[in-house]
Amino acid sequence: MARRPRLSARMKLTLSYAGFLAVAGALLMAVVWMYLLRYVPDKDKGLLGISPNRYLLVRIFFPRAAVAMGCLLVLGLVGGWLLAGRMLAPLTRITDAARTAGTGSLSHRIHMTDRQDEFRELADTFDAMLEQLESHVAEQQRFAANASHELRTPLAVTQTLLDVARRDPTRDREEVLARLQSVNTRAIDLTEALLLLSRSDRGHVTRERVDLSLVAEEAVETLLPLAEQRGTTLDVTGSPTRTDGSPELLLRMTTNLVQNAVVHNLPTGGTVTVHTAQDGDTSVLTVENTGRPVPADLLPTLTEPFQRGTERVRTGEHPGVGLGLAIVHSVVRAHDGTLDLTARPTGGLLVMVRLPIRSGIEKHGPHLPA
């Protein structure tokens, strides 16, 4: 929709400056008239006939005052235009940066270092916003590319199995169905993980009071058969730990941490310790496992989607979708918490989740997982 042409901000400021000077000049002349000229006598009462009277002063003063007013108005217009341009120059830079960002280029920055005023604060805020947007867009593009690649693999395998079954009717039907079921299960798990990750990334969390110790016990109970199959010892310690958040997301977060600790433990044996504690107004969940040494340079990448690491590939079972710690990180972030990953000197990983406790949630009562 085309906008009607209007005065620019620079022109408005210029007219404001000039108008202010004109009004100030008019007020000055009014003051001179009210408090000076009105008390001057009309006729010459001097003895020598040379004392000024009101008539002479008006004839001499007002024409020159009018000229001075005209000069003042011109000076106000020119000076106001130059001053307004200088004052509004930062807005031009910010507008150009916004226009550049509107074309899809988010790498441009204003970098306004020559000022220390509100415009500098606005420019720095705009730069920070562009940096965050660029980071989010890059992350979403990388995530979409990885997700497309991961989803394409089970679909391609399914297509291959169907083609083989169609060309070779004598092939074992049960074997084909079993492989198809395995591939389909992986695709479903990946899709559900992507949906959960997207939901937690949006930050739409329905909060209620949750006991992290009960959530940890439920997660451990669910994964106990997997731990027994791998000969891993699960140990849950800690006292009731109240926090507030989504019970579903917190359970998924804890389950992913425990499952990750079990699967990436030693090939046989090993231990996983889950501990909950209250630290002032913060709830702490710690999951520690034995296992192979984790390189320090690998730690920052473990929470990236589809990053499994060189030593973190499952063997002999479901290969996973590479979203376990990514979902954990997203859930923690949605609950305004922090996630710390530390490589144990003797091998394995120590994961610590800290979640803030908000006030005003007690009215919901504690949530007891089923």
N, C-alpha and C positions, 0 to 999 in steps of 0.2 A: 504494500500500500504506500503510494507516494505521499510524502509529507509536504505540507505547504511551506514555502520559503519563509524563514523567520530570521530575526536578528541573531547573529552569532553571540556567543558568550563574550568574546572580545569586544564587539561593538557595544553590547549592553554595559560592560564595565567602562568603556570609553565615555559613553553618554552619561553614565552615572557620575564619573569624575567631573566631566564638564558641567553637568547640571548642578553638582555640589558647589563648584566654584562660582557658577552664576548666582545661585541662591545666596551663597556667602557674600558675594559682592553686593547684591541687592539689599541684603540685611545691613551691610556696612553703610551703604548710602542712606538707608532709612534711619539708622542710628545717628548718622551725621545730621540728618534733617531734624530729627526729633530732639536731640540733645545739644545741638550747636546752632544751626541756622535759625531755628525758630525764636531763639533768644536775641538774635541780632536785630537792631532797630531797622525799620523800613527807610527812614530818612536820615540824612546826614546831620548829626547833631554836634559834630566837631567844630571847634572854633576856626580852624583853618580850611575847612571843607575838603579834607583829604582822608578822613576816617572812613573805612569801608562800611557799607550798609548791606542789608539782605539782598537787595536787587543786584548789586554788583557781584556779591559772592555767588549767587545762583547763576548768573550769566557766565562767570569765570569757572566755577567749580563743576557744574553738571555736564557741560560739553566734554571737558577733559575726563571727567569720571566715566562718561559713556564710552570714550575711546579706550580708557583703561579697562573697562568691562569687556569690550570687544576683544582686546588683546588677551585678557585673562581667559575668555572663552576659547579663543583659538589655541592658546597655550594648554588649556585643559583638554581640548580634543586631541592635539598632537601628543602631548605628554601622556594622557590617558591611554591612547592607542599603543604607544611604545611600552608603557609600564604593564598594560594588560597583556601584551604579547609576551613580554619577558616573564610575567607571572604564570601565564598559561602554557608556556613552552613545554613543561613536563607533561601536561595532559596530552599534548600532541604526540609525544613519545609513547605514552601509555596507550593512546588510541591506535597508533601504528602497530604496536605490539599485539593488541587485541585483534586488530584486523588480520595480522599475519597468522595468529593462532586460529582465527576463524577459517582460514584456508586449509587447516590441517597440520600446519607446521608448528609444533610445540617446543622446538629446540631454541627458539629466539628468547633472549632475555633483555631486560631494560638496563640493568646494572647502573642505576642512578647513584653515583658516588659523589657528585658535585653539589649536593644539597643536603640540608639537615632540617627538614620540615615535614609537614603533613604529606606533601607530594612524594617525598622520599619513602615515607612509611607505606603509602599506597603502592608505589612501584615495587618495594620489597615484598609486600604481600602478594602482588600480582605475579612476581617472579617465583615466589614459593608455590603459588597455586599452579603455575605452568609446569614447574618441576614435578609436582605431585601428579598432575594430570598426565605428563609424559611418562612417568614411571608406571602409573596404572594402565595406560594404554599399551605400553610395551609388555607389561605383565599379562594383560588380557590377550594380546596378539600371540605371545609365546604359549599361553595356556591353550588358546584355541587351536594353534598348530599342533601342539602335543596331543590334545584331546582327539583331534581329527586323525592323527596318526595311530593313536592307541585304539580308537574305535574301528578304524579301517582294518586292522589286523584280524580281529575275530570275525568280521564280516567276510574278509577274503578267505579265511580258513573254512568258514561255513560254506561258501560258494564252491571251494575246491572239493570239500567232502561230498557235496551234493552232485557235482559233476562226475566224481569218481564213482559214486553209487549208481548214477544213471548209465555210465559207460560199462560198468562191470556188475551186472545183476547177480553174479555168483558171490560177490563180496559179502563177508559176514555182516549181517544186518545189525546185530546187537553191538558189534564193535563200532559201526558207523554212528548208531544212535548214541552210544556212550560218549564218543568224541564230540558229537554235535551238542549233547547236553552240557559237557564240560565247557565248550567254547561259548555256548549261550549263557551259561552261568557267569562266566567271566564278563561277558558283555553287559549283563544285567547289573553285576556288582559295580562295574565301571560307571554305568549310567546313574545308578543310585548315588555313588560317591560324588559324581560331578554335580548332581542336583543338590546334595547336602552341602558341598563346598560352595556352590553358588548361593545357597540360602544363607549360610553363615557369613559369607563375604558381604552380603547386603546389610548385615547387622540387624535384621528383624528378629529380635530375640524376645520371647515372652518370658518374663522373669517371675520366678517364685522361689520360695525357700527350699533349698536342697541340702541334704547331708552327704558330703563327698565320701565319707567313710562307707556309707551304705552303697553308694554308686560304685566305689572300688570293689566292695565285696561282690556285688552283682556281676561286674565285669570279670573278676577272677573266677567266679563260679561258672560263668558261661564258657570261659576258655580253659577250664580245668582239663577236659578231655584232650585238647590239643597239647597241653603241657605234659600230661601223662604219656601221650603218644611219643613225645620227643624226650621224655625222661627229664623234664625241667621241673624244678621245685618252685612253687608259687607261695609267697609269704606275704600276708596282709597284716599291717600293724597300724597303730594310731588310734586316736580318740575321735568321738563325733566332731565333725568339721562342717560347720554351717556356712553356706554361701548362698548366693541368689543367682538364678539364671534359668536356662531352659533345661529341664531334666533330660530330654531326649538328646540334645546336643552334648551335654556334659557326660552322659553315659557313652555316647559314641566316641567322644574324645578319650575317655578313660579306657574304653575297650580297644581303641586303636593303639594307645600307648602300651597296654599290656600285651596285645597280640604282636606288636612290633618287637617288644622285648623278648617274647617267647620264640618267635620265628628266627630272629637274628641273634640267638644265643649260640652257645657251643653246639656242634653237631649232635652230641649226646650229653646228657647231664646239664649242669649249670643251674643257676638260681635267678629268680626274678623277685625283687622286693618292692612292694607297693606300700607307701606310707602316707598318711594324711595327718595334718596338724593345723592348729590355729595359731597365727602369728599376729596378734593385735587385731587390726581390722582387715587382715588378709588371710585367705584360706590357701594352704599349700598342699599340693599333691606331688609326690615324688615317686618316680618309677625308675628303678635301678636294675641293671642286668649284667651278668657276666657275658663273655663272648670274645670275639676277635678284637684286636686293637683297631680303633677307628682313627684314621688320619685326621689331623687337626684341620687341614684344608678342605676336608669333606663335610665338616659339621655345618657350615653356613648353607650348604646346598640341600641338606636333608629335608628341609621344610618346603622345598620347591616342588611343584606338581611333577609327577612322573620321574622323580630323581630317586633311583634306588641305590646308587653307589656301587663301587666295584665289588665290595664284599657283602652287599646287602641284597643278594638275589636268593630267593627261596629255592630250595632243592627238594625234589621228591614230593611236591604237593602243589596246591594252587599257587601260581606265580605272583599273585597280587596285582594291583593296578597302579602302584606307585603314588597313591594319594593319601596314605595313612597319616604321615606326619604333616602333610599339607593341610589336611582336614583339621588335625589337632591345632595347628598354628592359626587357622582361620577361626575356629571355635574360640580359642583363647582371645584372639583379637576382638571378636564380636562381644566378648564378655569384659572387655577393657582390662584384660590381664596380660601377663608376660610369660614367655616360654624360654627357658634356658636349657641348652644341650651342652653337656660336658663329657668329654672322653675320659673314661676311667684309666688310670695309669696301668692297671693290670689287665685291661681289655674290657670291652663292653661300653655301655652308655649310661649316663645319669641324666634323666630328664626331670626338670622341676617346673611345675605350673603354679603360678601365683595369681589368685583371683581376688579382686577387692570385694569387700562386703558392704553393700549399700544399706542405708537405713530406710525404714518405712516398709520393709517387706514382711515383717513378722506377722502381719495380719493374715497372710496366706497360710501360715502354719508350715511345719516341716513336711517335706515331700518324701515319702517312703517308696522307693522303687519296688515294683511288683516282682 
